[in-house]
């Protein structure tokens, strides 16, 4: 699994938990629709920290809260 795939899975999980649409997350975070679609399809080769921070803010979370998930503990994670 890549970092981008892990971020996409975490976003999907939080969208379901918070009963939030991708559109609402885009508006809350300030991330453009095309960029969010690229993240969610894990087509990116990498994702920047500031983008992850914007996503976390869109969920009204800190970066640490966003990253506090077992998906990011994967020892085999590919770092692009």
Secondary structure by P-SEA (a helix, b strand, c coil): ccaaaaaaaaaaaaaaaacccaaaaaaaacccaaaaaaaaacccccccaaaaaaaaaaaccccccccccccccccccccc
